Amino acid sequence: MTTVWQALRPGESPLERRRVIERAHERFISEFAQGPGVFDPPIVERPGTLLPGFSTPDAPRRIVLDSWFRSRGVDPDRGAVHSIVDTDELAELRRTHPLDRVLPVLQRLLFEQASESGFIVAIGDAEGRLLWVDGDPGLRSRAEDMGFRSGADWSERAVGTSAPGSALALDHAIQVLGPEHYSRAVHEWSCTAAPVHDPENGAIIGVVDITGGDAAAAPHLLPLVEATLAAVEAELRIAALTARIEQARSARPAADAAPRTRTPRDPESPAPRLLTLGRHTPVLACVSGTHRLTSRHAEILLALAETPAGLSAAALAEVVYGDRGSAATLRPELLRLRHWLDAHAVGIEISTRPYRLSGALRIDAREMLATLGRGAHRMALASYEGPVVPGSTAPIAIHLRNEVDATLREAMLQSAAVDALFDYAEAWAPDDREVWETLLQILPPHSPRRARAVARLEALESLG
């Protein structure tokens, strides 16, 4: 069954439909585009009413027509220069956004298939700003020329009719075929998008979009995206419920609590996760909450997580303290860490002979490397918040820090899309001459970012 939210009827020729909509778009721009600004009420007030001069076969879908009216404050011939947040603001928007917690679900359900199917997947916030963009590398390079990249504003107010912007404006999943976009620069692209809701209060918190050729507006994609979003919202609901349970548990008076006994971690709950990237004060996230660690405790946990088979006291002291370490120095710190793990109900313990963890401990740096290994460069870059425990002189931290930074740099240079490499250069390699030289070689001839690459190379040259 076809709905007004689908761009094509089953079996309908995208090429023929494009021709019809192109004619309608040109007539609309010439006859109606000069009018009130964006989000003014449409001229046509009754559902189903056609504009004067539009015959039934030539009429765009009503939801598209209304969006065109809302978009009249946008220049349909404007190029790819959209509002783009800077690198620091983008990193903060990603870090604090609720969808950051369910990125693994989106990675599994959409991002991996998108690369194989020749699509781009974008995740945006409730304002229409694209926070994560990944998928087919070739398409991503082309899409950035029209401003479809992380940090760009794709709300209706900024770019006119588009699937992500219109999905947010209408609070409904929608498809947009080629010339249904208000901006002519986007007419070669088609897309399917749906809003994401907070399961607690129903408010819109973001949008998920699939972009590509005409296949990105195929009828079957709309229910696929809606089903994916249902899974994402279910994950958010579970996370919210877990947080409430833990909050209630921690709020109980100590006198009401039964004597606490050590119990193994529930196998259905996620393994604790050690957050080290860009953190001078590492954090351990587990079912009982998020807890700050001392650098020394984080280094011990990192060493044990990196060596599941275990380490002797001497070997553990060496990778944590270096040449100046000894078993005698290590043991008091281990005792304090054991008490800390127990007090915070982390769900893992430190066993002896050899020293090893009783359960799995995830490391954010290792997860980032795994994402990089799957070819999801944008996802990996988004999760990279800086070197592993900056400032730590522990051999184990230095080793992982060097491995992560070298692997990320090599992957970006060898196989990342242009926009990903540019973001990497700006955020993490401002003084890396080879990175900027590579950018200059692969940026499109008329890309506005070539000037930035040239200026950066000239600045590096002047420094000698």
N, C-alpha and C positions, 0 to 999 in steps of 0.2 A: 504494500500500500504506500503510495506516494503522499508526502505531506508538503506543506508550504515551506518547511524548513530545509527540504532537499532541493538541490540545484537542478537535478536532472530526473526525468522519469526513467524507469527501467527500460533499457533498449534505446533511449533517445540519443541521437548523435550529438556529441559535445560540439562538433564543428558547426552544425546547423544552428544549434542553440546560441553559440557564440555570435554568429552573424546577426541573429535576431536582436540579441541584447546590445551588440555594438551599435546597431541603428538606433535603438531606443536610447542608449546612453548619449550618443551624439545629439539627438533631438532634445533630450533633457538639458544637456549642458548649454545648447544654443538658445533654448526657449525659457528655461526655468532657473538656471543656475544663478542668474543675477537677482538676488533677493535677500531676504533676512539671513542673519548669521546662523551659525551652527546651533542645532537643537531648538530652532524655532518650530512652532507647530506646522505640520504639513498642510498644503493647500487642500488636499483631498481628505475629507474628514470621515466619510462613510466607508467602511470596509468594502472592498470589491469595486469601488468606483474608479473608472479609468480617467486619466488625464485627457483633456481635449486634444484631439488629433492622434491619439494612440488607439490603433485598432486592437482587437483582442489578441491576435497572434503575436503582435509586436510588443505587447505590454510586459514589462518586467513583473516579477512577483511583487505582491503588495508590500511585503516586509523589506524588499530591496528598494522599492520606490520610496517608502517612508524614510529609509536610511539615507537615500540620496538627498531628500529634503533636509534631513538633519545635518547633512554634510555640506550645505551650500556655503558655509563660511570657509571651506577648504579650497585652495586652488587646485583644480583637477590636473593641471599641467606642472605642478611643483615636482621637483626631482626628489632625490633620495635623502635630503637633509631633514631629518626629524630630530626632535628633542632626544638627546642621548645623555644619560647620567654618566658621571665620571667613574673611574675604576673603583675608587674607595667607596663611593655611595652604592655602586652596584654590589660590591662585596657585602656591605652591611645589609642591603635589601635582601640579598639571598640568605644571609646568616639568620636573619630574624623572621623570615617568611615561614608560615606553617607548612608549606609544601616541601620545604627542605627536609623535613622528617620522613617524607614518603618518597623521596627521589628513587630509592631502590625499587619500589613498586613500579614507578613510571619507567625506569630504566628497563625493567624486565618485560613490561607489557607493551611499551611503545618505542622507546629509543632504539633498541636492538633491531626490531623489525623494520623500523623506518630506514635505517642504513641499508638493509638488504633490499627494500622495496623501492628505493629511489625517492624517499620523502624527507622532509625536514620536520622535526617536532619542536615546538616552542612552548614554553611555560611562562605565563605572565602573571602579574599581580592584579588586584582589583582595579587599579588605575589604568591598566592596559600596557604597562611597561614590561617588556620581555626580559625575564630574568635568566632563563636558560634556553639556548638554541643548539640543537644537535641533530645529527642524521647524516644523510648523504653528503660527503665532502664537496663534491663538485657543485651540487645545488646550493650548498651553503655559501660558497664563494660567489656564485651568481646573485644569490639573494641579498648579500650584504651591499651590493651595488645599488639596490633600491632602498637600503636602510633597514632591512630585516635582519637585525642582529641584537645580541644581548645589550640591554640598556636602552633600546629605542622605544619610543612611545607609539604604540599602535592602537590607541583608543580612537573612536570615531571622531572625537574632537580634534585629534592631531592629523589623521590621515584620511578621514572619511570612511566610507563603507569598506569593511574588511571582516573576515570571519572572527578573529579574536576581539576586535573592537565592537562589532555588532552583537556577538554573543554576550558580551558584558552589558551592552546597552539594553538588550532585550531579555536578559537573564534566561537564555535558552540556547540549546545547541543549534547550530546553523551551518549551512554550506554556502560558499560564494564562488561562483564560476567566473573566471577571467574578467570580462568587461562588466560584470556586476560590481566590481570594485569601483569606487568613485574616482580614484586617481588613475590616470592613464598609464602611469609608470608600472602599475601592478597588473595590467590586463593580461599579461602572458601567464600569470599564476592563478591557481585555484586552491581553495582551502576548506577545511572542515574544523570547526572549533566548538567548544562547550565550556560553560562556566563551572567552576568548582565552588562548592558551598561548605561553610562551617557546619559540621553535623550537629553542633550544640545549639546554634541559634538560626541556622538557615541563611546567614549572610554570605554574600559572594566574597570569596577570598582570593580568587585567581581564575585563570583560564588556561586551557590546554588546546593547542592548535596543531593540525597536520597540514603542511603546505607542500605543493609540488606542481606538476602539470595537471591536465584535466582529470587524471585518475584520482587526484586528491579530493575531488568533489563527486566521486562515484557514489551512488545511493547506499551501498553497503557500508561505507565508512562512517556514516552518521551513527547508526546503532553501535558500531564497534567503539567509537569514542565515548558514547554514553555509557556503555558497559564498563569501559576502563575507568571512567570517572566514578562510577558506583563503587568499584573496588577501592579506589583511592579514598573516597569519603568514608568507606567502611574502616580502612586503616586509621584514618584520622579519628573516627569515633572510638575505636579500641584504645588509641593512645590517650584520648581525653578521659575515658573511663579508668584506665590504669592510673593516670595522674591523680584523679579524684580519690581512688582507693588508697594510694600511697599517702596522699595528703591527710586523709582521715586517720590512717594508721599512725602517722607521725604526730598527730594532734592528740592522741589518747594520753591521759595522765599516766605518769609512770606507775602510780599505785594500782591502777586498773590493769596494768599489763601483767600477763602471766610470766613466770620465770622463763627467760629466753634460752632456748637450746639451739645448737647449731643444726641447721637442716641443709641438705644439698639444694642447689639451685634447681628450680622447676625446669625440666627439660623443654617445656613449651615456651618458656620466656627467653628473650634474646640474651645472648652472651654479653657480659659487660664490655664496654668499649672505652679504650684509652685514647684521649684526644691530645695529640702532641703537636700538630701542625700549627706553627705560628704562635704557640703558647709558651710564654716564659713560666707561667704557672699551669702545669698540665691539669687535666680534668678527667675524672673517671665517671662515666655515665652507666648506671645500672638500674635495676628495678626499684631500688630504694630512693633514687634521685640522682642528681648530678653533684659531684663532690670534688673540691679542689684537693690536689696532692702537692706535697713538696717535690721539688725536682729530683731529689735523691730517691724517694719512694717510686716516682714515675720511672726512673732509670732502672731500678731493680725489677719492676713489673715488665718493663720493655725487654730487658735481658731474658727474663724467664719466658715471656710470650714468644720471643724469637727463637728460643731453644726448648721446644716442648719435651724433649727427652730428659732435660734437666742438666744442672751444672753442679760441680763440686763447689765447696765454699771458696777454695782458692781461685777457681775459674770465674765464679760469679764476682768475687772481689776485683779481679783483674779487669773485667769488662765494664764494671761500674766505677771503680776508682782509678784504674790505670796502674802504672808501676808502683804508685805510693800506697796501694790498697793491700789489705791483709784480711784473713778470716776473722781476726780479733776485732778489726774495725767494722766489719760487715755485720757480725752477729747482733750487736745492740740495735742496729738499724732494722734488721730483719724482724726482731722482736717487736719493735714499735709498729712496723708495717703490718704484722700479723694482727696486733690488737686493733689497728685502724680498720683493716678489712672486716674484722668481726664486728666492731662497733657500728660500722656503716652497712652491715648486712649485704655485702657485695655479692655473696654467693660462691666465692672461690676462696681457697685456702692455699697456703704455701706448705708443701710437703718437704720432707728431708730425705737425705741419702739416696739420690742427690736432691738438691733443691729444685723444685718444679711446682707448677701451678696445678691445682686439682681439677681445673676445668678450663674451658676455652676463654681467651681474652682477645677481643678484636682490637686491632690497632688502626687508627684512621689513616696513617701513612700507607700501610699495606693495602687497605681498601682502595685508596687512591691509585696505587700502582696497578691493582687488578683492573680497575676501570680503564686505566690507560692502556693496559694490555689488550683489552677488548676493542680498542680503537675509538672509544668514546672520549675524544680529546677535550671537548667542551665541558663534559661532565667532570672529567678529572681536574681540569683547570679551575672549575667552579669550586671544587672541594679542597683545592690547595690554598691554604691560608697563610703559608709561610714555612720556613725551615722547621725541621723536627726539633722541638725544645730549644729554641734559639738561646745561645749562650752556654748551653751545657757542654762540659768538657769530658763527659763520660765517653769512653771509647764506643760503647754500644750506640749512644745517641749520635755521635759523629759519623759512625759507619752508616746508619740508616739515613741520616740527613744527607750525606754525600750521594748515597744510592738514589734517593728520591729526587734530589735536585738534578743530578746528571741524567737520570732516565727521563724526567719531564722535559728537560732541555732538548735531548736528542729526539724524543718523539715529536716535539713541536717543530723542530727544524726539518725532520724527515718526512712527516706525513700529515701534519695538521692543516686545516683549512686556513685561508688567509686571515679571516677575522679572528680565529683562535690564536694564531701566531702573533697578530697585532696586539691583542689583549695581553698575551704573555709578555711581549716586549715592554709594553707600557707599565705593567704591574711588577714584573719580576726580573726583567733583563734590560733596564734602561741604559746600562753601560756595556752591553754585550755587542760588540761591533759586528760579529758574524750574524747575529739574529737580525739586526737592522739591515745589513747588506742583503740577506736572504729575502727580507720583506720587500726591499726595493726591486729585486729581481722578479718577484711573483705578483706584486700588486698590479691591478689593471692600469693601463696607460693614463686614464683620466680619473683615477681614484683620488679623492681629496687627501687621502692619507699618505700619498707619496711625498707630499710636501713635509709632513711630519717626519717621515723616515729620512729624507734628505737633510732636514734641519738637525736631526739627532746625530747623524753621521758627521756633519760639519762640526757640531759641538764636540764630539769625541775626538775628531781630528785636531781641533784647536788645543785640546788637553794633552795631546802628544801620545 
